[in-house]
Amino acid sequence: MRRKLVLALALAMAAGGGIGAASAKPLNWSFSGDVQTLDPHASNNTFTNAFINNVYEGLTRHTHELKIEPALAISWDLVNPTVWRFKLRQGVKFHNGESFDADDVVFSWARTNTPGALALSTINLVKDVRKVDQYTVDIETKGPFPILLSVLTQFFIMDQGWSAANNTTASTNLSANSETHANRAANGTGPFKLRSREADVKTVLEVNAGWWDKPAHNLTVATFTPIKSDATRTSSLLSGAIDATVAIPLQDIQRVSADTKLQVVQGPELRTIYFGFDQSRDELLFSDVKGKNPFKDIRVRRAIYQAIDVEAIKRAVMRGIAWPTGIIMSPYLTGYPQGLNDRLPFDPDGAKKLLTEAGYPNGFSVGLACPNDRYVYDEQICLAVTSMLAKIGIKIDPQFETASRWGQRLNTQNLSMFMLGHAGLPTADAYSTLSEVIATRGAGRGGLNAGGYSNPKFDAVLVKIEQEGNQAERVKLIREAMVIEKADIPHVPIHQQPLVWAAKKGIDMKQAPDNRLRLWYVKVD
């Protein structure tokens, strides 16, 4: 007997967008870095994916409360344990006027299987996507996959005809520095369409008056300006040059809050900040240790862990607003395993002994890849860690770069030690962290496993997690997997970072813990 999983149509379609001229408003907003690409399949960068989601859509979507609702699909049936049948929304148009149908879904699946498509790491458990009729597709998974609906929020649909006409039927390959039309242009079905794009300068979106959904927003144009400097970004907000920012530095919270024209919106973020190591090469790329890789020795990894004082980082760098953690996973993610948040003790003397035991009594030097415009106080955290590791004899050669350059380094694994943050997105489920960060790199997994960590026991448990439909059993398996990872110390967890936005009063941005600005909810008085 088929098990029916049908959701009702979310909201009535509104062809004209429903925005009256008197209430329509522009929005000028900022972030600390730029969008890496406009290609919806080329990136697994959280900010880039969030921005693109205002232009491109999946079969499902997350609300600002992280609830799943229909998007380009209106309903679905579980035909058998590995085949889902999706009924597609009719009457949807791409921004260039072409109609959306099943051929575009099948094409988009094929495109995510081309070199450079990092989106595959999210939907790697999908085996095939088949057209049933013009507005019906079957999605077959490699095994029972209970979180498919969450995964499909990140499966953005492209127009097959537009892609063919613009010679962009394959994904942009950011790691190979490839250039395609989709990297700088866009043609989605979403609530906003691209008006202009100047990389690292300005990207302008305008309202899609023909969007299938009834907009909750009252925007006409949304202009995004990346402003790397925290001081400049805050000054721009205070002066009125921008209306809002989704990255306000902690030291400016009080200053911004004191301005009667502005508001600060705070909340916990899903993102966990951690450090990782190259554990795949026999010799590190950036180190004075030759002929071997010190990070393959767990004593070295443990020494670094125990030399880092996370409470000092919280106090001196994060101004008391951070949540030190023992695993690289937020407690707000679905499936989070309880009882693993304890940390190894801060013990620099013990760390020195471990280095001596490992054969490095005088320490060694190593490059540290760190962004300076991606996370909350990312460069300052790396500087603090540099100072802490120096006390046990490890000399850090800083490789501080903009998020785009740092992201390129991660994608190509051109690193030795690195900082990274992961939020369990786009699924808001523990599985995203397990499959993207910890799983062995390859076969659609491990897209953010920049250090090349690999443990067959972990991978075997992950396969069970992917197929387990019982939530209680699933959490047990997630805990088992994290116990394996935690014992190996492939990463040094630091903290969950705060989520701080700011805007002019009268702007409702509907902050979400996944730190995604969904423009289709934004209202400006």
ChimeraX attribute file (.defattr): number of C-alpha atoms within 10 A of each C-alpha:
attribute: neighborCount
match mode: 1-to-1
recipient: residues
	/A:1	5
	/A:2	9
	/A:3	10
	/A:4	12
	/A:5	12
	/A:6	14
	/A:7	14
	/A:8	10
	/A:9	14
	/A:10	12
	/A:11	12
	/A:12	9
	/A:13	16
	/A:14	14
	/A:15	16
	/A:16	14
	/A:17	20
	/A:18	17
	/A:19	18
	/A:20	10
	/A:21	9
	/A:22	7
	/A:23	12
	/A:24	16
	/A:25	17
	/A:26	16
	/A:27	21
	/A:28	17
	/A:29	22
	/A:30	24
	/A:31	23
	/A:32	23
	/A:33	22
	/A:34	25
	/A:35	24
	/A:36	23
	/A:37	23
	/A:38	24
	/A:39	27
	/A:40	31
	/A:41	31
	/A:42	28
	/A:43	27
	/A:44	24
	/A:45	20
	/A:46	20
	/A:47	20
	/A:48	20
	/A:49	26
	/A:50	20
	/A:51	20
	/A:52	23
	/A:53	25
	/A:54	21
	/A:55	26
	/A:56	27
	/A:57	23
	/A:58	23
	/A:59	25
	/A:60	23
	/A:61	25
	/A:62	21
	/A:63	13
	/A:64	18
	/A:65	11
	/A:66	15
	/A:67	10
	/A:68	17
	/A:69	21
	/A:70	23
	/A:71	23
	/A:72	26
	/A:73	22
	/A:74	19
	/A:75	22
	/A:76	21
	/A:77	17
	/A:78	17
	/A:79	17
	/A:80	13
	/A:81	17
	/A:82	17
	/A:83	21
	/A:84	20
	/A:85	22
	/A:86	23
	/A:87	21
	/A:88	24
	/A:89	20
	/A:90	15
	/A:91	12
	/A:92	21
	/A:93	19
	/A:94	22
	/A:95	23
	/A:96	13
	/A:97	11
	/A:98	15
	/A:99	15
	/A:100	24
	/A:101	24
	/A:102	22
	/A:103	21
	/A:104	18
	/A:105	27
	/A:106	20
	/A:107	19
	/A:108	24
	/A:109	24
	/A:110	15
	/A:111	25
	/A:112	24
	/A:113	18
	/A:114	17
	/A:115	16
	/A:116	22
	/A:117	22
	/A:118	27
	/A:119	24
	/A:120	26
	/A:121	23
	/A:122	27
	/A:123	21
	/A:124	17
	/A:125	22
	/A:126	21
	/A:127	14
	/A:128	14
	/A:129	21
	/A:130	17
	/A:131	18
	/A:132	14
	/A:133	13
	/A:134	14
	/A:135	17
	/A:136	21
	/A:137	23
	/A:138	22
	/A:139	21
	/A:140	21
	/A:141	21
	/A:142	15
	/A:143	17
	/A:144	19
	/A:145	21
	/A:146	18
	/A:147	15
	/A:148	19
	/A:149	20
	/A:150	24
	/A:151	26
	/A:152	22
	/A:153	25
	/A:154	28
	/A:155	25
	/A:156	26
	/A:157	27
	/A:158	30
	/A:159	25
	/A:160	20
	/A:161	15
	/A:162	17
	/A:163	19
	/A:164	11
	/A:165	9
	/A:166	12
	/A:167	12
	/A:168	18
	/A:169	23
	/A:170	21
	/A:171	28
	/A:172	28
	/A:173	20
	/A:174	22
	/A:175	17
	/A:176	12
	/A:177	10
	/A:178	11
	/A:179	14
	/A:180	17
	/A:181	16
	/A:182	24
	/A:183	20
	/A:184	16
	/A:185	16
	/A:186	25
	/A:187	23
	/A:188	25
	/A:189	31
	/A:190	27
	/A:191	27
	/A:192	28
	/A:193	27
	/A:194	22
	/A:195	15
	/A:196	15
	/A:197	17
	/A:198	10
	/A:199	14
	/A:200	15
	/A:201	11
	/A:202	16
	/A:203	18
	/A:204	18
	/A:205	21
	/A:206	18
	/A:207	26
	/A:208	23
	/A:209	20
	/A:210	22
	/A:211	24
	/A:212	24
	/A:213	21
	/A:214	20
	/A:215	23
	/A:216	14
	/A:217	22
	/A:218	25
	/A:219	22
	/A:220	19
	/A:221	20
	/A:222	21
	/A:223	19
	/A:224	23
	/A:225	24
	/A:226	19
	/A:227	23
	/A:228	19
	/A:229	15
	/A:230	19
	/A:231	14
	/A:232	11
	/A:233	25
	/A:234	25
	/A:235	15
	/A:236	18
	/A:237	23
	/A:238	19
	/A:239	10
	/A:240	15
	/A:241	13
	/A:242	21
	/A:243	22
	/A:244	29
	/A:245	26
	/A:246	20
	/A:247	23
	/A:248	27
	/A:249	20
	/A:250	19
	/A:251	13
	/A:252	15
	/A:253	18
	/A:254	10
	/A:255	12
	/A:256	21
	/A:257	14
	/A:258	12
	/A:259	12
	/A:260	9
	/A:261	13
	/A:262	20
	/A:263	19
	/A:264	19
	/A:265	17
	/A:266	16
	/A:267	14
	/A:268	19
	/A:269	19
	/A:270	24
	/A:271	27
	/A:272	26
	/A:273	24
	/A:274	20
	/A:275	23
	/A:276	25
	/A:277	25
	/A:278	25
	/A:279	21
	/A:280	17
	/A:281	14
	/A:282	14
	/A:283	19
	/A:284	24
	/A:285	18
	/A:286	17
	/A:287	19
	/A:288	13
	/A:289	16
	/A:290	12
	/A:291	9
	/A:292	11
	/A:293	18
	/A:294	25
	/A:295	24
	/A:296	18
	/A:297	13
	/A:298	16
	/A:299	20
	/A:300	23
	/A:301	22
	/A:302	22
	/A:303	24
	/A:304	26
	/A:305	25
	/A:306	24
	/A:307	23
	/A:308	24
	/A:309	18
	/A:310	24
	/A:311	17
	/A:312	13
	/A:313	21
	/A:314	19
	/A:315	12
	/A:316	13
	/A:317	21
	/A:318	21
	/A:319	12
	/A:320	13
	/A:321	16
	/A:322	23
	/A:323	17
	/A:324	21
	/A:325	22
	/A:326	16
	/A:327	25
	/A:328	30
	/A:329	30
	/A:330	28
	/A:331	17
	/A:332	17
	/A:333	20
	/A:334	15
	/A:335	21
	/A:336	20
	/A:337	23
	/A:338	10
	/A:339	8
	/A:340	14
	/A:341	16
	/A:342	10
	/A:343	17
	/A:344	11
	/A:345	12
	/A:346	17
	/A:347	15
	/A:348	20
	/A:349	13
	/A:350	16
	/A:351	25
	/A:352	25
	/A:353	16
	/A:354	22
	/A:355	25
	/A:356	16
	/A:357	12
	/A:358	16
	/A:359	13
	/A:360	17
	/A:361	14
	/A:362	12
	/A:363	20
	/A:364	17
	/A:365	16
	/A:366	21
	/A:367	20
	/A:368	24
	/A:369	27
	/A:370	30
	/A:371	23
	/A:372	23
	/A:373	24
	/A:374	24
	/A:375	21
	/A:376	22
	/A:377	18
	/A:378	20
	/A:379	20
	/A:380	16
	/A:381	23
	/A:382	24
	/A:383	17
	/A:384	18
	/A:385	19
	/A:386	18
	/A:387	16
	/A:388	19
	/A:389	23
	/A:390	15
	/A:391	15
	/A:392	23
	/A:393	17
	/A:394	20
	/A:395	20
	/A:396	22
	/A:397	15
	/A:398	17
	/A:399	17
	/A:400	19
	/A:401	17
	/A:402	17
	/A:403	22
	/A:404	19
	/A:405	15
	/A:406	23
	/A:407	24
	/A:408	17
	/A:409	18
	/A:410	22
	/A:411	21
	/A:412	12
	/A:413	19
	/A:414	17
	/A:415	23
	/A:416	24
	/A:417	26
	/A:418	25
	/A:419	24
	/A:420	25
	/A:421	24
	/A:422	21
	/A:423	26
	/A:424	27
	/A:425	25
	/A:426	24
	/A:427	26
	/A:428	23
	/A:429	21
	/A:430	23
	/A:431	24
	/A:432	23
	/A:433	25
	/A:434	25
	/A:435	25
	/A:436	23
	/A:437	25
	/A:438	29
	/A:439	25
	/A:440	22
	/A:441	20
	/A:442	11
	/A:443	11
	/A:444	21
	/A:445	24
	/A:446	24
	/A:447	25
	/A:448	25
	/A:449	26
	/A:450	27
	/A:451	28
	/A:452	22
	/A:453	23
	/A:454	19
	/A:455	13
	/A:456	10
	/A:457	12
	/A:458	20
	/A:459	18
	/A:460	12
	/A:461	17
	/A:462	21
	/A:463	14
	/A:464	17
	/A:465	25
	/A:466	21
	/A:467	19
	/A:468	19
	/A:469	15
	/A:470	10
	/A:471	13
	/A:472	10
	/A:473	14
	/A:474	19
	/A:475	19
	/A:476	16
	/A:477	21
	/A:478	22
	/A:479	19
	/A:480	18
	/A:481	21
	/A:482	22
	/A:483	15
	/A:484	14
	/A:485	22
	/A:486	18
	/A:487	10
	/A:488	16
	/A:489	19
	/A:490	23
	/A:491	25
	/A:492	25
	/A:493	27
	/A:494	28
	/A:495	25
	/A:496	25
	/A:497	24
	/A:498	22
	/A:499	25
	/A:500	21
	/A:501	22
	/A:502	25
	/A:503	24
	/A:504	22
	/A:505	16
	/A:506	12
	/A:507	17
	/A:508	15
	/A:509	23
	/A:510	17
	/A:511	21
	/A:512	19
	/A:513	19
	/A:514	23
	/A:515	23
	/A:516	19
	/A:517	21
	/A:518	20
	/A:519	25
	/A:520	20
	/A:521	17
	/A:522	18
	/A:523	20
	/A:524	18
	/A:525	11
